[in-house]
Amino acid sequence: MGLRVDLKEKEKGVFLVLLSGSIDTQTYSLLEEKVNPFLKQAKAIIFDMKDVSYISSMGLSAIFRIKKILEDSSGTIAIINLQPQVKKVFEIIKVLPEYYFSTMQEAEKYLDEFLADMQKRELEKGKENNE
């Protein structure tokens, strides 16, 4: 089974990545290929994995690399709608548990708080630079 990656901007700097299929050694590069061009302008990326039936270590690595790039520019990720077998993989290796949510509403609440904190830090940084 292949991988389908659909990406759309939900709001300025917040992208929704709809994934379906398997994220494995054959398909992880497609995920990176589709997402990487948006990383410079992204503040947050939401991965909707409702239709992901399988993820390998290469798939996890691809998501982790995207997360790292975003964090380096003060951004973040959220992962929603994990299928039980995929969620189990995340739980077994204890990677990214603080970033997955059961619903879009939970992810949006997290991102709203994250973006508000980001803006607050930027305002404080601006005040310090003006003093």
C-alpha positions as CSV (number, residue, x, y, z in Angstrom):
1,M,0.0,0.0,0.0
2,G,1.3,3.5,-0.9
3,L,1.0,6.8,0.9
4,R,-1.2,9.7,0.0
5,V,-0.3,13.1,1.4
6,D,-2.7,16.1,1.1
7,L,-1.6,19.3,2.6
8,K,-3.7,22.5,3.2
9,E,-3.2,25.7,5.1
10,K,-5.9,25.9,7.9
11,E,-4.8,29.4,8.8
12,K,-1.7,31.5,8.3
13,G,1.2,29.3,9.3
14,V,-0.8,26.3,10.4
15,F,-0.9,23.4,8.0
16,L,-3.1,20.3,8.1
17,V,-1.4,17.2,6.6
18,L,-3.9,14.5,5.8
19,L,-2.2,11.1,5.5
20,S,-3.6,7.8,4.2
21,G,-1.9,4.5,3.6
22,S,1.4,3.3,5.0
23,I,4.4,5.4,6.1
24,D,7.4,3.1,5.6
25,T,10.8,2.7,3.9
26,Q,9.1,3.0,0.5
27,T,6.9,6.1,1.3
28,Y,8.5,8.2,4.0
29,S,10.4,10.3,1.5
30,L,7.1,11.3,-0.1
31,L,5.9,12.7,3.2
32,E,9.1,14.8,3.6
33,E,8.9,15.8,-0.1
34,K,5.4,17.2,0.4
35,V,5.9,18.9,3.8
36,N,9.4,20.3,3.5
37,P,8.6,23.2,1.2
38,F,6.2,24.6,3.8
39,L,8.4,24.3,6.8
40,K,9.9,27.8,6.6
41,Q,6.5,29.4,6.8
42,A,4.9,27.0,9.2
43,K,4.3,27.7,12.8
44,A,2.5,24.4,13.3
45,I,1.7,21.3,11.4
46,I,-1.2,19.0,12.3
47,F,-0.8,15.4,11.0
48,D,-4.2,13.7,10.6
49,M,-3.4,10.0,10.6
50,K,-7.0,8.7,10.6
51,D,-6.3,6.7,7.4
52,V,-2.7,5.5,8.2
53,S,-2.7,1.8,8.7
54,Y,1.0,1.3,9.3
55,I,4.1,3.2,10.3
56,S,7.7,2.0,10.3
57,S,10.7,3.4,12.0
58,M,11.5,5.4,8.9
59,G,8.0,6.9,9.0
60,L,8.5,7.8,12.7
61,S,11.9,9.3,11.8
62,A,10.4,11.4,9.1
63,I,7.8,12.9,11.5
64,F,10.5,13.4,14.1
65,R,12.8,15.3,11.6
66,I,9.8,17.5,10.6
67,K,9.2,18.2,14.3
68,K,12.8,19.0,14.9
69,I,12.9,21.5,12.0
70,L,9.8,23.2,13.3
71,E,11.1,23.4,16.9
72,D,14.3,25.0,15.6
73,S,12.2,27.8,14.3
74,S,9.9,27.9,17.4
75,G,7.2,25.8,15.8
76,T,5.4,22.6,16.8
77,I,3.4,19.6,15.6
78,A,0.2,17.9,16.6
79,I,-0.8,14.4,15.6
80,I,-4.5,13.4,15.6
81,N,-6.7,10.4,14.9
82,L,-4.1,7.7,15.4
83,Q,-5.4,4.2,14.6
84,P,-4.9,1.8,17.5
85,Q,-2.1,-0.2,15.8
86,V,-0.2,3.0,14.8
87,K,-0.7,4.6,18.3
88,K,0.8,1.4,19.8
89,V,4.0,2.0,17.8
90,F,4.3,5.5,19.1
91,E,3.6,4.3,22.7
92,I,6.1,1.4,22.5
93,I,9.0,3.7,21.5
94,K,7.8,6.5,23.7
95,V,8.2,9.1,21.0
96,L,6.1,12.2,20.7
97,P,3.4,11.3,23.2
98,E,2.8,14.9,24.2
99,Y,2.0,15.7,20.5
100,Y,-0.9,13.3,19.8
101,F,-4.5,14.1,20.4
102,S,-7.8,12.2,19.9
103,T,-9.6,15.0,18.1
104,M,-9.0,18.0,16.0
105,Q,-10.5,20.1,18.8
106,E,-7.9,18.9,21.3
107,A,-5.1,19.6,18.8
108,E,-6.5,23.1,18.0
109,K,-6.7,23.9,21.7
110,Y,-3.1,22.9,22.2
111,L,-2.0,24.9,19.1
112,D,-4.0,28.0,20.2
113,E,-2.1,27.9,23.6
114,F,1.2,27.2,21.9
115,L,0.8,30.1,19.4
116,A,-0.4,32.5,22.1
117,D,2.7,31.6,24.2
118,M,4.9,32.1,21.1
119,Q,3.4,35.6,20.4
120,K,3.9,36.5,24.1
121,R,7.6,35.5,23.9
122,E,8.1,37.5,20.7
123,L,6.4,40.6,22.3
124,E,8.6,40.2,25.4
125,K,11.7,39.8,23.2
126,G,10.7,43.0,21.3
127,K,10.3,45.0,24.5
128,E,13.8,43.8,25.7
129,N,15.4,44.9,22.5
130,N,13.7,48.3,22.7
131,E,15.0,49.0,26.2
